[in-house]
Amino acid sequence: RDTFVVSRTSLERDVPMDLNIVVLAGHLATVPEIRQFTSGTSMARFLVTIRSTEPRRRVDVIPITLWDPPASLLSGPLVVGQQVWVAGSIQRRFWSATEGRSSRIEVIAHSVELRGVDDIDGKQERAAG
């Protein structure tokens, strides 16, 4: 598991520090799309829904990218609605499109943990793996 350690050297003490850490607990909105590149690197992309009630009731859909996902994450059954915890950082990507320049904000995951599947009665079933 990744551990986030924040430290500052004596030279940086007077310089404000930026911090880009995000932790999400939500549900899979899509089964991960896996891409394998010729370099041997692989990538998993999926969407996570985050429900909130404050300040108003809403559901946010957050795109997640995980580079070189562990086989253990992909070996078990992945079910839309399955609870997932994600730790990572926010990144904004830019690209040129026919309409002009476009951008997308996404979470680059450092750690992903599948938790369980909510059944109709609201009980938790542990995911395989």
Secondary structure, 3 states (H helix, E strand, C coil): CCCCCCCCCHHHCCCCCCCCCEEEEEEECCCCEEEECCCCCEEEEEEEEEEECCCCCEEEEEEEEEECCCHHHHHCCCCCCEEEEEEEEEEEEEEEECCEEEEEEEEEEEEEEEEEEECCCCCEEECCC
